[in-house]
């Protein structure tokens, strides 16, 4: 994926490692919401307990929102998320 793809908000997720989740997006509300949903689906596919998945979803979204707010303020920039 090129920087230009990232600037356009193109999401890249590598499915070749099913036990790992990795994506890079622009830190916009729309993109972060999409990543939150993808991460939640990934956790369910791995068989992570239904009682733990909401905590993963909340913690990751909070961290992503903090990046968007504190790192980029009113602009947006790249955000990379990896989970194993």
VEXFI-991832 format. One record per atom (N, C-alpha, C): residue in one letter; z, y, x. Coordinates in steps of 0.2 Angstrom, whole numbers, plus 2048, in hexadecimal, padded with zeros to 3 digits. Each point is the difference from the previous one (the first is absolute). Layout:
residues N
AZYX
...
***
This chain:
residues 84
X8007FA804
X8008067FC
X800806804
X7FC8057FF
X800806804
X8048057FD
X801806804
X8058057FE
X7FD8037F9
X7F9801800
X7FD8027FA
X8017FC7FA
X8007FA800
X8027FB7FB
X8078027FE
X805801804
X8078017FF
X8008077FC
X7FC805803
X8008077FD
X7FE7FF7F8
X7FB7FC7FF
X7FE7FF7F9
X8047FC7FC
X8067FD803
X8047FC7FC
X7FE7F97FF
X7FC7FE804
X7FE7F9800
X8067FB802
X8027FC7FC
X8057FB802
X7FE7FA804
X8037FE805
X7FE7FA804
X8067FC800
X7FF7F97FE
X8057FB800
X7FD7FA803
X8047FD805
X7FD7FA803
X8037FA7FD
X7FC7FC7FC
X8027FA7FD
X8007FA804
X7FE801807
X7FF7FA804
X8077FD802
X8058047FF
X8077FE802
X8048007F9
X8007FB7FC
X8038017FA
X808801800
X8037FE806
X807802800
X802807802
X7FB804802
X801806802
X7FC8057FC
X8028067FF
X7FD8057FC
X7FF806805
X7FA803800
X7FF806804
X7FA8047FD
X8028067FF
X7FB8057FD
X800806803
X7FB804800
X800807802
X7FD8047FA
X8038067FE
X7FD8047FB
X802807801
X7FD8047FC
X802807800
X8078017FC
X804804802
X8078007FD
X7FF8057FA
X7FD7FE7FB
X7FF8037FA
X8047FC7FA
X8028037FB
X8037FD7FB
X7FC7FA7FD
X7FA8017FF
X7FC7FB7FD
X7FF7FA805
X800801806
X7FF7FB805
X8077FC801
X805804800
X8077FD801
X8027FB7FA
X7FE8027FA
X8017FC7FA
X7FC7FA801
X7FA800802
X7FC7FA801
X8037FC805
X802802806
X8037FC805
X8067FD7FD
X8048047FC
X8067FD7FE
X7FF7FA7FB
X7FB8007FC
X7FE7FA7FC
X7FD7FB804
X7FC801805
X7FD7FB805
X8067FC803
X805804803
X8057FD803
X8057FC7FC
X8018027FA
X8037FC7FB
X7FD7F97FE
X7F98017FF
X7FC7FA7FF
X8017FB806
X7FF803806
X8017FC806
X8077FC800
X8058047FF
X8077FD800
X8007FA7FB
X7FD8017FA
X8017FB7FB
X7FB7FA802
X7FB801803
X7FB7FA803
X8047FC805
X804804804
X8047FC805
X8067FC7FD
X8018017FA
X8067FD7FD
X807803801
X800806802
X806804801
X8048007F9
X8067FF801
X8048007F9
X7FF8067FC
X7FF7FF7FA
X7FF8057FB
X806805800
X8067FF802
X805804801
X800805806
X7FC7FE805
X7FF804806
X7FA804800
X7FB7FE7FC
X7F9804800
X8018077FE
X8048017FB
X8018077FE
X803804805
X8057FE804
X803803806
X7FB802805
X7FB7FB801
X7FB801805
X7FB8067FE
X7FF7FF7F9
X7FB8057FD
X803807801
X8078017FE
X803806800
X801803807
X8027FC805
X801803806
X7FA802804
X7FB7FC7FF
X7F9801803
X7FD8077FD
X8018007F9
X7FD8067FD
X804807802
X8067FF801
X804806802
X7FE802807
X7FF7FB804
X7FE801807
X7FA804800
X7FB7FD7FD
X7F98037FF
X8008077FE
X8048017FA
X8018077FD
X803805806
X8057FD803
X803805806
X7FA802805
X7FC7FB802
X7FB802804
X7FB8057FE
X7FE7FF7F9
X7FC8057FD
X803807800
X8068007FE
X8048067FF
X802804806
X8037FC805
X803803806
X7FB800806
X7FB7FC800
X7FC800806
X7FA8047FE
X7FE8007FA
X7F98047FF
X8018067FB
X8068017FD
X8028057FB
X7FB8017FB
X7FC8057FF
X7FB8017FB
X7F97FD802
X7FF7FE806
X7FA7FD802
X8017F87FF
X7FB7FD803
X8017F8800
X7FD7FE807
X8027FA802
X7FE7FD806
X8017F9800
X7FE7FC805
X8007F9800
X8077FD7FF
X8007FB7FD
X8077FC7FF
X7FE7F9801
X8037FC805
X7FF7F9801
X8077FD7FE
X7FF7FA7FD
X8057FC7FD
X7FF7F9802
X8057FD804
X8007F9801
X8067FC7FE
X7FF7FA7FD
X8067FC7FE
X7FF7F9802
X8057FD802
X8007F9802
X8067FC7FD
***
